[in-house]
Amino acid sequence: MSSKALPAGRQARVSVIMSVYNGMPFLKDAVESILNQTYENFEFIIVDDASTDDTWQYLKSLKDRRVRLLKNKNNLGLASSLNVALRQAQGDYVARMDADDISLPKRFEKQIEFLLKNPSIDLCGTWADLIDENGKIIGEKKFPKRHLAIIRALLLLSPIIHPTFFAKSEVFKELKGYNPRFEYAEDYEFLLRAKEKFRFENITQKLFQWRLWDERRSRAQMEKIDQADFKVKWTAFERGYFGKSYLIIVFLKFLVTFVTPYFIKKAIAKKVKLA
Protein backbone atom coordinates (compact mmCIF):
# COMPACT_ATOMS: atom_id res chain seq x y z
CA MET A 1 0.00 0.00 0.00
CA SER A 2 2.97 2.32 0.27
CA SER A 3 3.47 2.17 -3.48
CA LYS A 4 -0.11 2.11 -4.75
CA ALA A 5 -3.56 3.19 -3.66
CA LEU A 6 -6.58 0.98 -3.17
CA PRO A 7 -8.74 0.34 -6.25
CA ALA A 8 -11.42 2.99 -6.72
CA GLY A 9 -14.50 2.31 -4.65
CA ARG A 10 -12.93 -0.30 -2.37
CA GLN A 11 -12.87 0.45 1.33
CA ALA A 12 -9.68 -0.57 3.12
CA ARG A 13 -9.99 -3.64 5.33
CA VAL A 14 -8.36 -3.84 8.74
CA SER A 15 -7.12 -6.99 10.46
CA VAL A 16 -7.36 -6.53 14.22
CA ILE A 17 -5.10 -8.95 16.09
CA MET A 18 -5.40 -9.75 19.77
CA SER A 19 -4.03 -12.48 22.01
CA VAL A 20 -5.64 -13.32 25.33
CA TYR A 21 -4.61 -15.51 28.25
CA ASN A 22 -7.07 -15.72 31.15
CA GLY A 23 -8.64 -12.46 30.09
CA MET A 24 -11.61 -12.31 32.40
CA PRO A 25 -13.00 -9.99 33.71
CA PHE A 26 -11.65 -7.25 31.43
CA LEU A 27 -11.94 -9.17 28.16
CA LYS A 28 -15.60 -8.37 27.50
CA ASP A 29 -15.06 -4.60 27.61
CA ALA A 30 -12.01 -4.93 25.35
CA VAL A 31 -13.87 -6.99 22.75
CA GLU A 32 -16.95 -4.77 22.80
CA SER A 33 -14.78 -1.69 22.29
CA ILE A 34 -13.58 -3.18 19.00
CA LEU A 35 -16.98 -4.40 17.83
CA ASN A 36 -18.37 -0.91 18.49
CA GLN A 37 -15.85 0.92 16.30
CA THR A 38 -17.34 3.48 13.91
CA TYR A 39 -15.08 2.08 11.17
CA GLU A 40 -16.69 -1.30 10.57
CA ASN A 41 -14.73 -2.96 7.75
CA PHE A 42 -12.45 -5.22 9.77
CA GLU A 43 -11.79 -8.78 10.77
CA PHE A 44 -11.13 -9.38 14.46
CA ILE A 45 -8.65 -12.24 14.92
CA ILE A 46 -8.52 -13.37 18.54
CA VAL A 47 -6.04 -16.00 19.71
CA ASP A 48 -6.83 -17.73 23.00
CA ASP A 49 -3.38 -18.60 24.34
CA ALA A 50 -4.53 -21.75 26.20
CA SER A 51 -6.57 -19.93 28.84
CA THR A 52 -7.72 -21.82 31.93
CA ASP A 53 -10.55 -19.45 32.97
CA ASP A 54 -13.83 -18.69 31.15
CA THR A 55 -12.12 -16.85 28.29
CA TRP A 56 -12.85 -19.46 25.61
CA GLN A 57 -16.47 -19.87 26.65
CA TYR A 58 -17.00 -16.12 26.37
CA LEU A 59 -15.27 -15.93 22.99
CA LYS A 60 -17.35 -18.78 21.62
CA SER A 61 -20.50 -16.90 22.60
CA LEU A 62 -19.68 -14.01 20.25
CA LYS A 63 -22.00 -13.88 17.24
CA ASP A 64 -20.38 -11.09 15.23
CA ARG A 65 -19.29 -12.43 11.82
CA ARG A 66 -16.18 -10.27 11.87
CA VAL A 67 -14.74 -12.30 14.77
CA ARG A 68 -12.33 -15.13 13.91
CA LEU A 69 -11.26 -17.34 16.80
CA LEU A 70 -8.06 -19.36 17.13
CA LYS A 71 -6.99 -21.43 20.13
CA ASN A 72 -3.46 -22.50 21.03
CA LYS A 73 -3.04 -26.02 22.43
CA ASN A 74 -0.26 -24.74 24.68
CA ASN A 75 0.55 -21.34 26.15
CA LEU A 76 2.91 -19.69 23.63
CA GLY A 77 3.15 -16.14 24.96
CA LEU A 78 2.11 -12.85 23.39
CA ALA A 79 4.66 -12.54 20.58
CA SER A 80 4.12 -16.06 19.22
CA SER A 81 0.34 -15.77 19.55
CA LEU A 82 0.33 -12.49 17.64
CA ASN A 83 2.33 -14.20 14.91
CA VAL A 84 -0.35 -16.90 14.78
CA ALA A 85 -2.91 -14.15 14.18
CA LEU A 86 -0.74 -12.37 11.63
CA ARG A 87 -0.50 -15.52 9.51
CA GLN A 88 -4.30 -15.41 9.18
CA ALA A 89 -4.59 -11.67 8.58
CA GLN A 90 -6.01 -10.62 5.22
CA GLY A 91 -6.44 -6.87 5.69
CA ASP A 92 -4.79 -3.89 4.04
CA TYR A 93 -3.92 -2.68 7.55
CA VAL A 94 -3.11 -4.43 10.81
CA ALA A 95 -4.33 -3.03 14.13
CA ARG A 96 -3.30 -4.23 17.58
CA MET A 97 -5.48 -4.64 20.61
CA ASP A 98 -4.93 -6.04 24.10
CA ALA A 99 -7.44 -8.02 26.12
CA ASP A 100 -7.60 -5.68 29.13
CA ASP A 101 -7.72 -2.29 27.41
CA ILE A 102 -10.38 -0.21 25.66
CA SER A 103 -10.32 1.35 22.19
CA LEU A 104 -12.51 4.44 21.97
CA PRO A 105 -15.17 4.25 19.23
CA LYS A 106 -13.41 6.43 16.64
CA ARG A 107 -9.94 4.93 17.08
CA PHE A 108 -9.86 3.00 13.78
CA GLU A 109 -11.67 5.76 11.89
CA LYS A 110 -9.09 8.31 12.99
CA GLN A 111 -6.08 6.07 12.39
CA ILE A 112 -7.05 4.96 8.91
CA GLU A 113 -7.95 8.54 8.01
CA PHE A 114 -4.54 9.66 9.25
CA LEU A 115 -2.61 7.08 7.22
CA LEU A 116 -4.59 7.81 4.07
CA LYS A 117 -3.85 11.53 4.45
CA ASN A 118 -0.17 10.86 5.23
CA PRO A 119 0.98 8.13 2.81
CA SER A 120 4.62 8.46 3.87
CA ILE A 121 3.72 7.16 7.35
CA ASP A 122 3.63 3.37 7.66
CA LEU A 123 2.65 2.87 11.31
CA CYS A 124 0.84 5.12 13.73
CA GLY A 125 -0.17 4.98 17.36
CA THR A 126 -2.30 7.22 19.55
CA TRP A 127 -2.19 8.89 22.93
CA ALA A 128 -4.13 7.29 25.79
CA ASP A 129 -5.85 7.78 29.08
CA LEU A 130 -4.61 5.46 31.83
CA ILE A 131 -7.30 3.58 33.73
CA ASP A 132 -7.31 1.37 36.81
CA GLU A 133 -9.05 -1.95 37.50
CA ASN A 134 -12.39 -0.15 37.84
CA GLY A 135 -12.07 1.85 34.64
CA LYS A 136 -11.32 5.10 36.48
CA ILE A 137 -8.99 7.49 34.66
CA ILE A 138 -5.81 7.86 36.72
CA GLY A 139 -3.54 9.62 34.25
CA GLU A 140 -2.58 9.92 30.62
CA LYS A 141 0.20 8.82 28.31
CA LYS A 142 1.48 11.12 25.57
CA PHE A 143 4.45 10.02 23.51
CA PRO A 144 6.28 12.10 20.84
CA LYS A 145 4.33 12.86 17.67
CA ARG A 146 6.86 13.08 14.85
CA HIS A 147 8.96 10.29 13.36
CA LEU A 148 12.37 11.75 14.26
CA ALA A 149 11.31 12.38 17.86
CA ILE A 150 10.04 8.80 18.07
CA ILE A 151 13.37 7.52 16.75
CA ARG A 152 15.24 9.52 19.41
CA ALA A 153 12.94 8.17 22.12
CA LEU A 154 13.68 4.61 20.99
CA LEU A 155 17.06 5.04 22.63
CA LEU A 156 15.29 4.59 25.98
CA LEU A 157 11.89 2.98 25.45
CA SER A 158 9.12 2.03 23.07
CA PRO A 159 7.43 5.39 22.32
CA ILE A 160 4.29 4.04 20.66
CA ILE A 161 1.73 2.30 22.85
CA HIS A 162 1.77 -1.27 21.58
CA PRO A 163 -1.99 -1.97 21.57
CA THR A 164 -2.51 1.24 19.56
CA PHE A 165 -0.28 0.06 16.69
CA PHE A 166 -2.05 0.57 13.34
CA ALA A 167 0.10 -0.20 10.33
CA LYS A 168 0.13 -1.00 6.65
CA SER A 169 0.09 -4.78 6.33
CA GLU A 170 3.44 -4.90 4.55
CA VAL A 171 5.18 -3.58 7.66
CA PHE A 172 4.38 -6.81 9.50
CA LYS A 173 4.96 -8.95 6.41
CA GLU A 174 8.39 -7.58 5.60
CA LEU A 175 9.53 -7.79 9.22
CA LYS A 176 8.05 -11.30 9.55
CA GLY A 177 6.06 -10.30 12.61
CA TYR A 178 7.32 -10.32 16.17
CA ASN A 179 10.44 -12.00 17.52
CA PRO A 180 9.42 -14.38 20.36
CA ARG A 181 12.93 -14.11 21.85
CA PHE A 182 11.90 -10.70 23.20
CA GLU A 183 8.70 -11.62 25.03
CA TYR A 184 7.56 -8.74 27.29
CA ALA A 185 9.36 -6.26 25.03
CA GLU A 186 8.40 -7.60 21.61
CA ASP A 187 6.96 -4.22 20.54
CA TYR A 188 10.19 -2.40 21.41
CA GLU A 189 12.32 -4.79 19.38
CA PHE A 190 9.78 -4.66 16.53
CA LEU A 191 10.02 -0.87 16.29
CA LEU A 192 13.81 -0.98 16.38
CA ARG A 193 13.80 -3.27 13.35
CA ALA A 194 11.05 -1.29 11.65
CA LYS A 195 12.85 2.06 12.00
CA GLU A 196 15.43 0.94 9.46
CA LYS A 197 12.84 1.04 6.67
CA PHE A 198 9.49 2.45 7.82
CA ARG A 199 8.18 5.74 9.20
CA PHE A 200 6.11 6.24 12.36
CA GLU A 201 3.93 8.89 13.93
CA ASN A 202 1.66 9.24 16.95
CA ILE A 203 -1.77 10.81 16.57
CA THR A 204 -2.05 13.49 19.22
CA GLN A 205 -5.51 12.43 20.35
CA LYS A 206 -6.44 10.13 23.22
CA LEU A 207 -8.22 7.34 21.35
CA PHE A 208 -7.41 4.56 23.79
CA GLN A 209 -7.72 3.61 27.45
CA TRP A 210 -4.67 1.73 28.70
CA ARG A 211 -5.28 -0.28 31.84
CA LEU A 212 -2.68 -0.26 34.61
CA TRP A 213 -3.50 -2.76 37.33
CA ASP A 214 -1.72 -4.47 40.18
CA GLU A 215 -0.62 -7.55 38.24
CA ARG A 216 1.44 -5.35 35.93
CA ARG A 217 3.30 -3.98 38.98
CA SER A 218 4.03 -7.35 40.60
CA ARG A 219 7.65 -8.25 41.29
CA ALA A 220 7.58 -11.15 38.83
CA GLN A 221 6.07 -9.06 36.02
CA MET A 222 8.39 -6.10 36.53
CA GLU A 223 11.46 -8.32 36.62
CA LYS A 224 10.43 -10.00 33.36
CA ILE A 225 9.77 -6.65 31.70
CA ASP A 226 13.04 -5.15 32.94
CA GLN A 227 15.07 -8.13 31.79
CA ALA A 228 13.38 -8.13 28.38
CA ASP A 229 14.01 -4.40 28.02
CA PHE A 230 17.68 -4.89 28.88
CA LYS A 231 17.89 -7.70 26.32
CA VAL A 232 16.43 -5.44 23.63
CA LYS A 233 18.87 -2.64 24.42
CA TRP A 234 21.83 -5.01 24.40
CA THR A 235 20.68 -6.39 21.05
CA ALA A 236 20.28 -2.85 19.69
CA PHE A 237 23.88 -2.16 20.71
CA GLU A 238 25.09 -5.37 19.05
CA ARG A 239 23.24 -4.49 15.85
CA GLY A 240 24.77 -1.01 15.85
CA TYR A 241 21.47 0.87 15.75
CA PHE A 242 22.72 3.83 17.81
CA GLY A 243 26.50 3.67 17.68
CA LYS A 244 29.11 2.72 20.28
CA SER A 245 28.11 5.44 22.75
CA TYR A 246 24.82 3.58 23.27
CA LEU A 247 26.75 1.22 25.54
CA ILE A 248 26.37 3.85 28.29
CA ILE A 249 22.59 3.51 28.18
CA VAL A 250 22.88 -0.28 28.10
CA PHE A 251 25.07 -0.17 31.22
CA LEU A 252 22.61 2.12 33.05
CA LYS A 253 19.79 -0.24 32.13
CA PHE A 254 21.86 -3.12 33.52
CA LEU A 255 22.10 -1.30 36.85
CA VAL A 256 18.35 -0.60 36.92
CA THR A 257 17.50 -4.19 36.02
CA PHE A 258 19.89 -6.16 38.19
CA VAL A 259 20.97 -3.80 41.00
CA THR A 260 18.09 -1.44 41.83
CA PRO A 261 15.77 -2.85 44.55
CA TYR A 262 12.25 -3.79 43.49
CA PHE A 263 10.52 -1.34 45.85
CA ILE A 264 12.39 1.57 44.27
CA LYS A 265 11.54 0.42 40.75
CA LYS A 266 7.88 0.00 41.68
CA ALA A 267 7.72 3.45 43.24
CA ILE A 268 9.30 5.05 40.17
CA ALA A 269 7.01 3.12 37.82
CA LYS A 270 3.93 4.24 39.71
CA LYS A 271 5.17 7.83 39.85
CA VAL A 272 5.68 8.12 36.09
CA LYS A 273 2.85 5.66 35.32
CA LEU A 274 4.99 3.33 33.24
CA ALA A 275 3.47 0.32 35.01
C-alpha positions, 0 to 999 in steps of 0.5 A: 500500500505504500506504493499504490492506492486501493482500487477505486470504490474499495474500502480498506480492510483492517485486520485486528489482532489480539491475544488473550490468556485468562482475560476475564473480567476485562476481556468483555469490555475490550472486545466490545470496544472493538466491535463498536468501532465506527469504522466497521470494515475489519476482521477481528482475529482473537487468539486464545493462548490456552486460557484456563478461565472462562475466556474461551467460553465467552469468545465462543458466545460471540456472534459477530461475523467479523470475529475469527477465533483461534486457540493454542493447544499450549501457552505460547506467549504474546509474541508467538500468539500475535504471529499466529494471528498475523498468519491469518490476517487478510487486511490492508492494515493491521491493528493491535489490541490487548485483552484488558484495554479499551479502544474508543469508538473512533480509534480506527476511523481516525487512524485509517484517516490519518494514514490515508492523508499521510501516505509516507507514514507506515505505522501510527499509534495514539495517545491514551488515558490510563485507567485502573481496575475499575475503569477510572482514569488515573492519568494519561500517556502522551508520547512524541508525535513526529517520526524523528522524535520517536526515533530519538525516544527509541534510545530509551523505550518504546514510544508508541503504545503497543496496543494502539499500533495501526500499520500497513500490512506490509510492515508486518509482512516484511519484518516477519512479525514479532520476535518471540525471543523478546517476550515482554518487550516484543513491541520495542524490538519490533520498532527498532527493526522497523525504524530501518525502513518504515516511518512512524507517527503518533496521533495526538488524540487520546483514542485509547484507554490503557489499563494499569492494574496491580498484576502489571506492577508485581515483582515477577512481572516487573522483573520480566519486563526489565530483563526483556528491556535490557535484552532489547537494548543489548541487542540494539547495541550489538546491531549497531542501531545507535553507535558505540556510545549507546553502551552507556545507556545499556550499562545504566539499564543493567544497573536498573534491572539487576541492582536497583531494589524492586521497591524503588523500581515499583515506586518510580514506575507508579510515579511516572505511570509506566506500570 
